[in-house]
Amino acid sequence: MDDTVIVGVDGSPSSLAAVDVAAREARLRGAGLRIVHAFSRPADLDPMIHGVLAAAERRAHELEPGLEIQRTVASGETLTVLQSESRHAALTVVGGRGRSGFGDLLLGSTVVQLAAHGHGPLMVVRGRPDPRGPLLLAVDGSPAGDAAAAFAFAEATLRGVPLVAMHVWNTWSEPTPYEGPADPLNVVVDLDRLRQRHRRLLEEAVAPWRAARPEVAVELRLERARVRHALLDASREAQLVVAGARGHGGFTGMLLGSVSQALLYHADCPVTVVRAEG
């Protein structure tokens, strides 16, 4: 992995919006930008190189003058091309909707597979234009969550914004020991104990990163709610949501089930999925 930011481009408005975001991310990192297109028909190649890709490069140069920009055009299926390109990227950026080579990126399982099997963080540009607010980190205490926290704190530093570390819990998202009569229908839940345990999980999950990056202002937010609804609500006041590719507890199967679908299709700001390497 190097310092390059890559962005998938197909000429759609969504992919051009992704170019804007990717150019900014490259500038923040002092990195280069590589514009990537996957094609399957040779007839599409010349118009793409001299039309869409050239326009995308001009757009990036206008937004971030002096940015080093490269173009990559590869023959193959979108997922395969992006997986390969992400091996050499600090960040991969894609639009929330597309056409042509990237037309099915957020349809079916393509983006899920890229998040699970790609390399490095994947940013999906969606939601309101030019979102403002703090950076939102979804905390679940898993190893993937550690990688997400490291990325989120670094990103907050680059952007110069505060970070909201949010952990959502509820009594139905995890096994809870019985406390009381042996009758399984008579379950007594110690809510105070559960709340304290989840508070400790939240504090411990961010403690190393708070110590490493004291310049980041951090708000710890603990909510008892449905995970999907709480994160979507919070995304309306955030400029970026960062989450791990896999989790446990309230985030079980995060990028394989309803929570991931809700974030990727309905979050009101861009979403970055961070996969733990190894």
Protein Blocks (a to p, Z undefined) as FASTA:
>chain_A
ZZbdcdddehiaklmmmmmmmmmmmmmnopacddddddfbfklmmmmmmmmmmmmmmmmm
mmmghiacdddddeddfklmmmmmmmmcfbdcddfbdehjllmmmgcjllmmmmmmmgcj
ddddehjehiadddddddehiaklmmmmmmmmmmmmmnopacdddddddfklpccddedd
fblklccddfklmmmmmmmmmmmmmmmmmmmmmmbccddddddddfklmmmmmmmmccbd
cddfbdehjlgoklmmmmlmmmmmmpcbdcdddddeZZ
